[in-house]
């Protein structure tokens, strides 16, 4: 390592160079009993794993002021239900969630509309009721995510905005 010029140096010291260690340990191998071997399993209610999924919580809080709910609905329920859709979309593309993932989820369920269609409000009220309490309503939250067609997951935010509110059934799978 270089030293400042004002540091005293012993003239008999030789410059040091890298030397391999005498012992090289064996490479690490995964021998834990609960480890997943091979590909991530896919089945109902297992979710959609992806990188940095916790970031979606920060993004959802940024969109909270834009979420419009009717009487009897909860903003927390809307956010929790749409978070799963956003995470599914992000994991489909193999990346962390971005604001557009949530934008698509909220738009397809009409949470950004000032006056959503009555039949959409009735449907989402049934699906989203109490899903903010994930401990007791995880199955219901997963149902919201799993019912969305793959064709909607790969759409752009502009495509979803153009399809709303007339095609909300096709977008949500409800």
C-alpha positions, 0 to 999 in steps of 0.5 A, spaced: 500 500 500 502 506 498 504 511 503 505 519 504 512 521 502 513 524 509 512 517 512 519 514 514 521 508 510 526 503 512 531 502 507 532 495 508 524 493 507 523 490 501 516 491 497 511 486 499 507 482 494 501 478 494 502 471 496 497 465 496 495 462 502 498 455 504 491 452 505 485 453 501 478 451 504 474 447 500 468 451 496 462 452 500 456 448 498 449 448 500 447 442 504 441 445 508 435 441 509 430 446 507 434 449 501 430 449 495 434 445 489 433 447 482 427 452 480 423 456 484 416 452 485 410 454 482 403 453 485 397 456 487 398 461 493 406 460 493 406 467 490 411 470 485 418 471 488 422 477 485 428 481 487 427 487 492 420 486 493 419 490 499 420 497 495 413 496 493 411 498 500 414 505 499 411 506 492 404 504 494 405 510 500 407 515 494 400 513 491 396 513 497 393 520 496 391 518 489 387 512 491 379 513 490 375 509 494 367 509 496 364 508 502 365 502 505 371 501 502 378 502 505 384 505 502 389 500 506 385 494 503 386 497 496 393 498 497 394 491 499 390 487 494 394 491 488 401 490 491 400 483 490 398 484 482 404 489 482 409 484 485 407 479 480 408 483 474 415 485 477 417 478 478 414 476 471 419 481 468 425 479 473 426 485 476 424 489 482 417 493 482 417 500 479 411 505 480 408 503 473 406 496 476 402 499 481 399 504 477 397 498 472 394 495 478 390 501 481 388 503 474 385 496 472 381 496 479 378 503 478 382 506 484 384 512 480 377 513 477 373 519 480 367 515 478 368 508 477 362 504 474 357 501 479 358 494 477 366 495 478 365 497 485 361 492 487 366 487 485 372 490 488 368 491 494 367 483 495 374 481 493 378 487 497 374 486 503 379 486 509 385 484 505 389 489 509 389 484 514 394 479 511 395 475 517 387 472 516 386 474 509 392 471 505 388 467 501 383 472 499 389 477 497 392 471 493 386 470 489 386 477 487 393 476 484 391 469 481 385 471 477 388 477 473 390 474 466 397 474 464 395 478 458 394 484 463 400 483 466 404 484 460 400 490 458 403 497 458 400 502 463 397 506 457 394 500 454 390 499 461 388 506 461 385 506 454 381 499 456 378 502 462 373 503 464 369 499 459 374 493 459 375 492 467 372 485 467 377 482 461 383 486 465 381 483 472 379 477 470 373 478 475 
